[in-house]
Structure formats: structure tokens, C-alpha cells
Amino acid sequence: MSNWNLKMFVLLLCSASCVLVVNLDNLQAKENPAIVKKEFIFERAPFSSCHASTIAVSQGHLVAAWFGGDQEGAKNVGIWLSRHDGKQWHAPVEVVNGVQSETVRYPCWNPVLFQVAGGPLLLFYKVGPKPSSWWGMLVTSNDGGRSWSQPKRLPTGILGPVKDKPVMLADNRLLCGSSSEEHGWQVHMEWTDDLGKHWHRTPPLNDGKKIAAIQPTILCHPNGRIQILCRTRRLHKIATAWSDDGGKSWTALEPTSLPNPNSGIDAVALRDGRFVLVYNHTTRGRSPLNVAVSKDGKTWQAVAVLEDEPGEYSYPAVIQSDDGLLHVTYTWRRRRIRHVVLDPTKFQLQQPKR
């Protein structure tokens, strides 16, 4: 074969390969018709590790946040944020950190975004040397996350939503799923009716021993009934509890049939009456990352697998935007935050991977 023919052959082969890669990407996106888009919020960032993302819609645009730094628990870990302008995600910026003085800095943890209807965008987060001794913080934004108020420390004993978004109840109370780790893993619920000025909380819903649980996500059912789903340790299952009085009192936590590998979950109540849960459908590791749907919060059916390669795909956050689409963010191998858009009208029931 002449050099010219060889070059042409290589060029054609490379072109075919490039087309094949693009087609494979398209096929992956089309494997499940409910998956509209998969993208990374950033390709490069000033931090080497990131985790615990959160997402909201503010002033018509998506806003996402997470903690990032050298590694989880490092002193230089701050809360980073990116806004979507309708076309693309902006470069991440650090909006708050754990600097206490010229010589003291603590890591930040678990940001939670929540857009108040007709009000500010809230950003809850935690600061402290470790989860068993961290404290709750709050900043607010009136311009969709472009600028933020001065950080405010929450009252002693109040952490705010510890991982997953709160819900605004009909009586204008912001109900937050919270938990503590200093006396074992214990879930409690908090609420404020004035956007963080005054707070109330329940006693722990579990003893932290028989069922060790944290990080509740909240689902509002018809007739004012409320459900929480929680991450557990050693139980290997997601736990649940119910309230019939607006979150002031709760049934005892009990295991569901859903597996949990000691990893965070999130859920959302859809406007069509169904419920969606994003979680790792396994008892070991943090892959795969799955989506399930339910009509009653008790019986769940698999509808999508977001990730199933080796590695960590964890700590999802999920919301439904005004157009009915679902937006999910999650940790991708501790190096990036991935954003997935789902169309819940195209869910097809399937068997989850174990």
C-alpha cells in the first residue's frame, strides 16, 4: 500500500471511529428514553475533590452547589456554586468557606439549596471539623445566586436540612430533614416559619443503635401526610417514617425493602402524584446509581440506571422544574458533579441491576 493510500486509510478509519464514538454516546443517551441529557457541570476546577451536590431553580435558571477542596474533611473545603444561563453552566465559584480567623479554618459540608416562592434563594451548609461536631450555617441570595448575604450561624442544636432539600408546607413552615451523629446516627426534623429566624425541632426519631439513620429526604402525600426516607448504617436498607400532623410527630423508623449501602439518597414528589427516588440499588459500594418511581411511597419500581460502571456515583439531589422535567445532580468519582435531565412522562418500568 502506498504512503498516500495508507494515510487515506488511517484518515478514514479515524473518521469512522469518531463517528462511532458519537453514535455510541447517542445510543447511551437513548438507551432509556426518559434520559434527556447527561452532562458535567464543569470539566476543570480549582479543587481536586468534590461531593454532596444540591440543585434548585432560581429566577428561571438552574443553580447547583457542592463542597470542594483537597478531599472531604480537609480544611480548605468550601462551598462552590455554578449557575446555568440557559445555554451552559458557568465556571464554579467558591461562595462560602469555613474561615474562622487568620489562624483557624474548618471544612464545609453538605450544602442545600432551596428557592422560596416569591422570596430569596437559601443556601444551608455545615461548618466544623467533622459531622459529629459541625454546626449549621445559612446564607441567602436575592439575585439567583450571583451574590450572597453574610453567613449566619443557626441556633445551637439546629443544623437545618442536613443533606436533602426542605419542603414548604401549606402553613408556610419550612420543614427540614436533619440528623446528628454525636450520639449515634439519629434523625430529627426541624422547621422555621420565618425563613430561619426562629426554629423548632422534634426529639430524635430513633435511638441511633437499633436503627442508625441520617439524612432524611421528605415526601408530601395527599391529605397532609408526610413521609421521610433515610440513609442507614449496618441495616443495609433505606428506612422510613410517617407523620400525620405536619411533621411535628412521627412513627418509629422502620426498614423498607430498598437496599442502601450506607450512602445518601434523595426523592421528590411529582406534580402528577407519583414519587421519584434516586439511590444506589445495592448493599455494597456506590454503584449503580438508580431511579425508581412509586405511587404510594411504599412500593417502588425501577425506571432508570444513571451509572453502573465501577467507581463512586453517589449523593444524588433531585428536583422537578416548572416544565415537568427532573434534574438530578450527583457525585461522579469524587472528581466532578454530573447533571442528568429526565422526562418522567417517558419512564418505563424495568428490573434494577443488583
FENHU-V949553 format. One line per field, one symbol per residue. ss: DSSP state (~ for helix, > for strand, _ for the rest). phi: phi as a letter, one per 40 degrees, with the letter a starting at -180 (. if undefined). burial: 1 if it has 9 or more other C-alpha atoms within 8 Angstrom, else 0. A space follows every 50 residues. Layout:
ss->???
phi->???
burial->???
This chain:
ss->__~~~~~~~~~~~~~~~~~~~~~~~~~~~~____>>>>>>________>> >>>>>>>>__>>>>>>>>>________>>>>>>>____>___>>>>__>_ ____>__>>>>>>>>_____>>>>>>>_______>>>>>>>_________ _>>_____________>>_____>>>>>>>_____>>>>>>>_______> >__________>>>>>>>>>_~~~_>>>>>>>>___>>>>>>>_______ ___>>>>>>______>>>>_____>>>>>_________>>>>>>_____> >>>>>>>_____>>>>>>>>_____>>>>>>>___>>>>>>>_~~~___> ____
phi->.cccccccccccccccccccccccccccccdbccccabaccacbacbcba agcaaabbfgbcbbaabaicadgccccbcbabbbchbaccccbcbaabcb acbbabcbafcbcacccgbcccbcabbicadcbcbcbabbbbbggcbbcc cbccddgbbgccabdcbccccgcccbcbabbcbgcbcabbabbbfhcbbb accdcacgbcbcbafcbbbcbdggcbbbbbcbbgcgacbbabbbbggcba cccacccccacgacbaaaccccgcbbbbaccabbgbacbbbbbacbgbbb bcbabcaacchbbafcbabbcccgccbbbacbfgbabbbbbbbccbcbca cccb
burial->00000100000000000000000000001000111111011100000111 11111111001111111111111101111111111000100101101100 00001111111111100001111111111000011111111101100100 00010001111111110010001111111110011111111110000010 11001111001111111111100111111111101111111111011011 00101100111111111111000111111111100111111111100001 11111010000111111111100111111111011111111111001000 0100
